[in-house]
């Protein structure tokens, strides 16, 4: 059985945009940017939240879905 990663790879650039935005928030926001929170925790929170937020951006009828569709279909 051959596994194809093509459907996942098409979504990777758009998901990375969400991840990078959240990573910036977790690194520089006053509450999350504190040195009291370990770096691994910040990274795990950013990855987890990006996995939760990304599907909401693709909901039909939203402005984000209209903006993300060309990025997913054509790439960067």
N, C-alpha and C positions, 0 to 999 in steps of 0.2 A: 504494500500500500504506500503510495507516494503522497506526501503531505506538501501542499502548496502554501507558501506564505505570501503569495501575491495580494490577496485581499487585505492582509495586515500591513504590508509594505506601502500600499496606497494611502493608508491613514497615518503613517508614521510622521511625515512632515507636519501635518496639521496638529497631531497630538503633541509633538515636540514644541510647537509654538505655545500651546497651553501650559506644558510642563515648564518651559523657560520663564513664562510670565509668573507662574506660581513660585518658582524657585527664587526669583528676584524679590518677591514679597516676603518669603520666609527668611531670606538672608538680610534684608535691610529694614523690615518693619520693626518698630521699637519693641514690641512684645516678643515677636518670634526671632528677632535678630540678636537677642541677648546671648551672651556666652554661657549662660546657665543651661540653655537647651543644647544638647550635643548635636553635632553636625549630621550624624546618621539619622537622628530623629527628625531633623528638618527635611532631609532628603526623602525619607520614607513618607512623611506627611505630604510633601509636594507631589510625589509620585502617586500616592493613594488618592489625593484630591483630584489630580489631573485625570486619573482613570475614572473618577466619578463625574467630573464636570464635562469631559469631552463628549460623551453620548448626548448630553443635554443640548450641546451646541448644534447637533445634527437633527434635532426635531423639526419636522416639516412645518413650514409657515413662520419660522422665526427669521429675523434678519441675519443672525449668525449662520444659519443653514445656507442661506443664499450666498454668503461670502465664502463659506468653507467648501462648497461644492466644486468650484473651479480648481481649488487647490488640491482636492482629493482626486479629481478626474485627470487633471493635466500635470500635477506635480508642481515643483517650484520653478 
